[in-house]
Amino acid sequence: MTLIGETAGKPAGDIIKDGTDASFVADVVEASKTTPVIVDFWATWCGPCRQLGPALEKAVTAAKGAVKLVKIDIDKNPAFAGQLRVQSIPAVFAFVDGRPVDGFMGALPDSQVKQFVDRLAKQGEGGASPVDDILDMARESLELGDLGGAAQAFAEALRHDPQNVKAMAGLARVYLSSGDTERAQEILGMVPEGAKDPELDSVRAALALAAEGDSETAEFEQRLASHPGDHEARFELARALAGRGRMEEAVDHLLTIIEADRDWNDQAARKQLLTIFEAAGHTSEVAKQGRRRLSAILFS
């Protein structure tokens, strides 16, 4: 039994314990009918397990009895790991009312482990749907460049709510970020007709930019080297850069055009700039800084 001191008047062993196949029904299935239970499948030879274990124990201890943790060594207790189709470890499952409702595989950062435990604690208290918390975790992973973690979290949100537009938009963004525009389009094709959401608009704009980014940049860069005032070359270069995800560079070129001739080609540079802001997300640094610079030019 693992002991980590006293928690809210209860011995930690009542909150965190080593489980077995023989005790699984009592420790997990039955216990989860009154308090959410996290099951951590691990093994002594597993390096990531040694990283994840202490983070889980710390977060569960901090929950002060709102969640329990059962740690199961799969080498000694393979039965329920097999039933739950555990293929790699660490593998974590959350049980509520006798059934698994959430989970993840692999070691996560401490902050995400805490979010996972806190989300489960809210469920045990009859709190709101966990989808919003899962989406927050997915967005955080995406911002950190953890595409695998983001994809797993967005997919988990869709398991809870198959019609969740934000989760669909997020998953499409993950595929787009990995360069798989075809799969991103497929995900967007699942969106219910007429659904509206800023994140949906943003990823659609990003896909449109990606479709425009097939052009090579060398030709336009050479033209600009010879003729810096060639707005058409600069505009096409900005489109190509934006399609490759190089948003800040694209914004720089478009603002250069606007500063020189804000009405050039029926304000094409300004319109493209607004598309980039939408694709990057209106709260992104690219959009916020770009809008400030645009305002400085227009109102100078």
C-alpha positions in Angstrom: 0.0 0.0 0.0 1.3 3.5 -0.9 1.2 6.0 2.0 1.5 9.7 1.4 0.6 11.1 4.8 -2.8 12.3 6.0 -5.4 13.9 3.7 -8.5 15.7 5.0 -8.6 13.4 8.0 -8.4 10.3 6.0 -5.2 8.1 5.7 -3.7 8.4 2.2 -4.0 4.6 1.9 -7.8 5.0 1.8 -7.3 7.4 -1.2 -4.2 6.0 -2.9 -3.6 2.3 -2.9 -2.0 -0.6 -4.8 -4.6 -2.7 -6.5 -4.8 -6.2 -7.8 -7.0 -8.2 -10.3 -8.6 -9.8 -7.3 -9.5 -6.5 -5.6 -10.4 -4.6 -8.9 -14.1 -4.9 -8.6 -14.1 -3.7 -5.0 -11.4 -1.0 -5.3 -12.5 0.4 -8.6 -15.9 -0.7 -9.9 -17.8 -0.6 -6.6 -15.8 2.3 -5.1 -16.4 4.5 -8.1 -20.1 4.4 -7.4 -19.5 6.8 -4.5 -16.2 8.5 -5.4 -14.5 8.8 -8.8 -11.5 6.3 -9.1 -8.4 6.7 -11.2 -6.7 3.5 -12.2 -3.0 3.8 -13.1 -1.6 0.8 -15.0 2.1 0.7 -14.6 5.2 -1.6 -14.4 8.5 -1.4 -12.6 10.5 -1.3 -15.8 8.5 1.6 -17.3 10.4 4.9 -17.2 7.4 7.2 -18.1 5.4 5.4 -15.3 8.0 6.6 -12.8 7.5 10.1 -14.1 3.7 10.0 -14.1 3.1 8.2 -10.8 4.2 10.9 -8.5 2.3 13.6 -10.4 -0.9 11.6 -10.2 -0.4 10.9 -6.5 0.3 14.6 -5.8 -2.8 15.7 -7.7 -5.0 13.1 -6.1 -3.7 14.0 -2.6 -4.5 17.7 -3.3 -8.1 16.7 -4.3 -8.6 15.9 -0.6 -10.7 12.8 -1.0 -12.8 13.9 -4.0 -10.9 11.3 -6.1 -9.2 8.0 -5.4 -6.2 6.4 -7.1 -5.6 2.7 -7.6 -2.2 1.7 -8.9 -1.9 -1.7 -10.7 1.3 -3.4 -11.7 0.3 -5.1 -15.0 3.1 -7.6 -14.8 1.6 -9.1 -11.7 -2.0 -8.3 -12.5 -2.7 -8.5 -16.3 -6.4 -9.5 -16.4 -8.2 -6.2 -16.2 -5.5 -4.4 -18.2 -6.2 -6.9 -20.9 -10.0 -6.4 -20.6 -9.5 -2.6 -21.0 -7.2 -3.3 -24.0 -4.2 -1.6 -22.5 -1.5 -1.7 -25.2 1.1 0.6 -23.7 1.9 2.1 -20.3 1.4 4.2 -18.4 -2.3 3.9 -19.1 -4.7 5.8 -17.0 -8.5 5.3 -16.7 -11.1 7.3 -14.8 -14.1 5.3 -13.4 -17.4 6.9 -12.4 -20.5 4.9 -11.4 -18.7 1.6 -12.1 -17.6 2.4 -15.7 -14.6 4.1 -17.4 -15.5 7.6 -18.5 -12.1 9.2 -19.3 -8.4 8.4 -19.6 -5.1 8.9 -21.3 -1.9 7.0 -22.2 1.7 8.1 -21.7 3.2 10.6 -19.3 1.6 14.1 -19.3 3.0 17.4 -17.9 2.1 17.9 -14.2 -0.3 20.8 -15.1 -2.3 18.5 -17.4 -2.4 15.7 -14.8 -3.8 18.2 -12.3 -6.5 19.3 -14.9 -7.4 15.6 -15.4 -7.8 15.0 -11.7 -9.7 18.3 -11.0 -12.0 17.5 -13.9 -12.8 14.1 -12.5 -13.4 15.6 -9.0 -16.0 18.0 -10.5 -17.8 15.1 -12.0 -17.9 13.4 -8.7 -19.4 16.5 -7.2 -22.1 16.6 -9.9 -20.3 19.4 -11.7 -20.6 20.5 -15.3 -19.7 18.4 -18.3 -16.0 17.7 -18.5 -15.9 18.7 -22.2 -14.9 22.3 -21.6 -12.0 21.2 -19.4 -10.9 18.6 -22.0 -11.0 21.3 -24.7 -8.9 23.6 -22.6 -6.4 20.9 -22.1 -6.4 20.2 -25.9 -5.9 23.9 -26.7 -3.0 24.1 -24.3 -1.3 21.0 -25.9 -1.8 22.6 -29.3 -0.2 25.9 -28.2 2.7 23.9 -26.9 3.2 22.1 -30.2 2.1 18.7 -28.7 0.0 17.7 -31.7 -0.4 14.1 -30.4 -1.6 15.2 -27.0 -4.0 17.8 -28.6 -5.4 15.2 -31.0 -6.0 12.8 -28.2 -7.8 15.4 -26.1 -9.9 16.7 -29.0 -10.9 13.1 -29.8 -11.8 12.5 -26.1 -14.0 15.6 -26.2 -15.8 14.2 -29.2 -16.3 10.9 -27.4 -18.2 12.8 -24.7 -20.0 15.1 -27.2 -19.9 13.8 -30.9 -21.5 17.0 -32.2 -19.1 19.4 -30.4 -18.1 21.9 -33.1 -15.2 23.3 -31.1 -13.7 19.8 -30.8 -14.1 19.2 -34.5 -12.5 22.6 -35.3 -9.7 21.8 -33.0 -9.0 18.3 -34.4 -9.1 19.8 -37.9 -6.5 22.4 -36.7 -4.3 19.6 -35.5 -4.3 17.8 -38.9 -3.7 21.1 -40.6 -0.7 21.8 -38.4 0.7 18.4 -39.2 0.3 19.2 -43.0 -2.6 16.8 -43.6 -5.0 19.2 -45.2 -7.1 16.4 -46.7 -7.8 14.9 -43.3 -8.6 18.4 -41.9 -11.1 18.9 -44.7 -12.7 15.5 -43.8 -13.1 16.5 -40.2 -14.7 19.8 -41.2 -17.1 17.8 -43.4 -18.5 16.3 -40.2 -19.6 19.6 -38.9 -23.4 19.9 -38.7 -24.8 22.1 -41.5 -25.3 25.7 -40.4 -23.1 25.4 -37.3 -21.3 28.6 -36.4 -18.3 29.1 -34.2 -15.3 31.5 -34.3 -12.9 28.5 -34.0 -14.6 26.9 -36.9 -14.3 30.1 -39.0 -10.6 30.3 -38.0 -9.6 26.9 -39.1 -11.6 27.2 -42.4 -9.7 30.5 -43.1 -6.4 28.7 -42.3 -7.3 25.9 -44.7 -8.1 28.5 -47.4 -4.7 30.0 -46.9 -3.0 26.6 -47.0 -4.7 26.0 -50.4 -3.1 29.3 -51.6 0.3 28.5 -50.3 1.4 26.0 -53.1 3.4 28.7 -54.9 7.2 28.8 -54.5 8.5 31.9 -52.8 11.8 32.2 -54.7 10.4 33.8 -57.8 8.6 36.6 -55.8 11.6 37.1 -53.5 13.8 37.6 -56.6 11.3 40.1 -58.1 11.3 42.1 -54.8 15.1 42.1 -54.7 15.1 43.8 -58.0 12.0 46.0 -57.5 11.0 46.5 -53.9 7.9 48.5 -55.0 6.5 45.5 -56.9 3.3 45.2 -54.9 2.0 42.2 -56.8 5.1 40.2 -56.1 5.0 41.2 -52.4 1.3 40.2 -52.2 1.9 36.8 -53.8 4.8 36.2 -51.5 2.6 37.0 -48.5 0.0 34.5 -49.7 2.6 31.8 -50.1 4.1 32.5 -46.7 0.7 32.5 -45.0 -0.1 29.2 -46.7 3.0 27.7 -45.1 2.0 29.0 -41.7 4.6 31.8 -41.7 1.9 34.3 -40.6 4.2 37.0 -39.1 6.3 37.3 -42.2 3.1 37.4 -44.4 1.7 40.2 -42.1 4.9 42.2 -42.5 4.7 42.1 -46.3 1.0 43.0 -46.4 1.5 45.9 -44.0 4.3 47.2 -46.2 1.9 47.3 -49.2 -0.8 49.0 -47.1 1.7 51.6 -45.9 2.8 52.4 -49.4 -0.7 52.3 -51.1 -3.6 51.3 -48.8 -6.0 51.2 -51.8 -3.8 49.0 -54.1 -5.8 46.5 -56.1 -9.1 47.3 -54.4 -7.5 47.0 -50.9 -6.4 43.4 -51.6 -3.6 43.6 -49.0 -6.0 44.7 -46.3 -8.5 42.0 -47.1 -5.8 39.3 -47.1 -4.5 40.7 -43.8 -7.9 40.2 -42.2 -8.1 36.6 -43.5 -4.7 35.9 -41.8 -6.0 37.4 -38.5 -9.0 35.1 -38.7 -6.9 32.1 -39.6 -4.4 32.8 -36.7 -7.3 33.4 -34.3 -8.5 36.9 -33.3 -6.9 36.6 -29.8 -3.5 35.4 -31.2 -0.4 37.5 -30.9 -0.2 37.6 -34.7 -3.7 39.2 -34.9 -3.3 41.5 -31.9 0.0 42.9 -33.0 -1.0 43.1 -36.6 -4.2 45.0 -35.8 -2.2 47.5 -33.7 0.3 48.1 -36.6 -2.6 48.4 -39.1 -4.3 51.0 -37.0 -1.1 53.0 -36.7 -0.8 53.0 -40.5 -4.4 53.9 -41.2 -4.8 56.6 -38.6 -1.3 58.2 -38.8 
